[in-house]
Amino acid sequence: MKLKTYEDMNLLELDVMKEISSIGTSHAATALSKLLQKEIRITIPEVNILGYEEAVDKIGYIEELVTATLVRMSNEVNGLMLFIFKLDLANAVLEKLIGRRYDSFEELDELAYSALEEIGNIIICSYVNAFTQLVGVEIDLSVPSSTVNMLGGVLTVPMAEYGYVTDKLMYINAEFIMGGEKLSDGLLMLPDIESLNSILEKLGVS
């Protein structure tokens, strides 16, 4: 039976998405490790189908300032990819790349902002490239766009995109580990329902 909303996914389908996410996030960590020339590992990812408030609580708190990179997917899979930087991960990356740390995202200069956008794009592209190879689909990605905003505001973007179909988000939670320190981030892969059905059918679990 075809899914009508994210929350219709059963445990097997969620487990399959978790396995794919594990490989995708591993590729993302490898890409980041090569760029920063530093060993980076990830925790085992969780895939959760969450409402807006649940997603905010899982990632942080509604007024927390974050930087987010958004990329649109098209071709055989349509939807959004959203990567959220919290300040600890952003500073770990920026210190390595440009030798600076920031007390707040409000202090970011153009160089730091551009660096975070590029890193967010690299993480998303690495994840999607692994995903396409595993599932056997072609996905085109848009030029990335980034913003500094409160977490609550950032998460309204996918809700506005899919609110007419579902009030849930697919949140992939895997923390990067750099120098023994766990660094917080947020990754949301949000295929539209038609694309999600197609993905699961290709994987033989629809």
N, C-alpha and C positions, 0 to 999 in steps of 0.2 A: 504494500500500500504506500502510495506516495505521501511525502511529508507536506503538511500545509504550513507548519511553523517550526522554528527551531526546537521548541519544547516537545515536539512529537518524536524526537529522536530517542531510540531505545538504548539500552546499555551497550549492546554490541556495536551499534553505530557510533556511539560516543567513544568506545574503546578504540575503534578503527581511527577516528579522528585524532585521538590521543597518540596513537602510534605514529601517524603521519606527522603530527605536531612535534613529536620527540625528534624525528629525523630532521624536520625543517628547522627547528630551533638549534639543533646541533650544527647544521650547516651555517646558520647565522652566527653562532658563537665562533666557529672556525674562521669565517670571513672577518669578523671583528678582531680575532686574535692575530691574524696575518696583518691586518691594517695597523694595529697598535704594537705589533711585535711583542706581545705579552700573552702568556698562557691564560686562556679563559675557558672555563667549564660552565655547564648549566645544571640546574637541579632538574629532576624528572618533572616534565610539564603536566599540568592538569588542564583539562578542557571542561569548562563550566558553561551552562546555559543560564544566564542571569538576567533578572530585571534591571532596569536602570539604577535604582537605588542600591541593589545588591552589588552591581558592578562597581559603583562608586566606593562602597564600603570595602570591597575586596581589594581595590587598587590603592585607595587612600582615603581622602575625605573631600567633600564637595567643593570647598573653597581653596584646596591645595593648588598652588601654582605649578604647572607642568609645561613641558614642551612636547608637542605632538607632531608627527609626520604622517600625512594621509596620502595614500596612493589608490587610484581606482583601477579595478580589474575589468578587463573586457575580453572578447573572443569567446572561447568555450566556457569560461567561468566569468560571470559578471558579479560585481560587488565592490567591497572596500577592504583595504588593509590599513590598519591604524597602529602605529607604534608610539608608545608614550614613555618619555624620559622623565624619571623623577630626578631630583637634584643630586643624589649620591652617584648614580650612574653617569649623569651628565658631567659631573666634575671629574670622575675617574677618567672619562674619555677625553675631556678638554685638557686636563693636566698633562696627559700623555701626548696629545696632538699639538697644543699651542702653549703649554707650560703655564696655564692659568687655572685658578679655581674661582668660583663665584659664590657669594653669599645668598644670592637670589636670582631667579631667572629674569627678573626685572633689570638686572645689571648687564645682561648679555650684550656684547657689541656685535657688529655685523659679522666679523670673522667667526666668533663663537657660534652665533645663530646659524650661519651657513654650514659650519662644521657639523653641528648636530643634525641639521636637515640631511646632509650627505650620509652621515652614519645611519640615521633612521632609514634612509632609502636603501643603503647597502644591506641592512638587516632584513628589510622587507623583501628585497630582490633575492637574497640568498634563500630565504624561507620559501618564497614562491617557486624558485628554480628547482629546489628539492621536491616540492609538492608536485610540480608538473611532471617531473621524471617518474615519480612514484605512481601517480594516478593515470598518466598517459593523456594529458590534456594540454592544450595550448592556451596560455594566458598572456595577454598584452597588458602592460602596466603604463599608467599615465605618468607625466612629469610629477614629481612629489610636490606637495605644498605643506608648509609648516606654520605653526602658530604657537605663541605663548599665551596660555589662558588658564583659567581655573579648571580643575578636573571635571567638575559638573558641566561646564560649558563645552568642553571637548567631547564628552560623551553624548551631548545632545545632537551632534552631527549624524552619527549612525542611527540614532533614534528617529530623527527627522526623515532620514532616507528610507527606513523600513517600518516606521510606525504604523503605516496603513496595513501592514501584513502581520507584524508581531511586535510585542513590547519587550522582547528578549534580545540579548546580545550573546555572541559566542566568544568567550574570553579565554585566552590561552595564557596560563600562568607558569612561567619558568624563569627563575632568577639566574642572572649571570654571576659567576664567582670569579673574582679577579684578586689575586694576591691573598687568597683565603677569606676575602670579604664578600658577602652576598650583597648584590646590588639590585635595587628594585626597578622594575620596568612593567610595562603592560603591552601586550600584543593582542589585537583583535582581528581575526579573519572573519569577514562577514560576506560570504557568498549569498546571492539572492536564493530564494527557496527553489526555484527551477534549477539553478546551478548545483545546489546542494544535493538535490535528488539525482542529478546526472552523475555527480561525483560518487555517491554511494552505489549507484547502479554499476558504474565502471569497476568499482571495488568488489562487486558481488554481494553486497550486504543490504541492498535496497529491499 
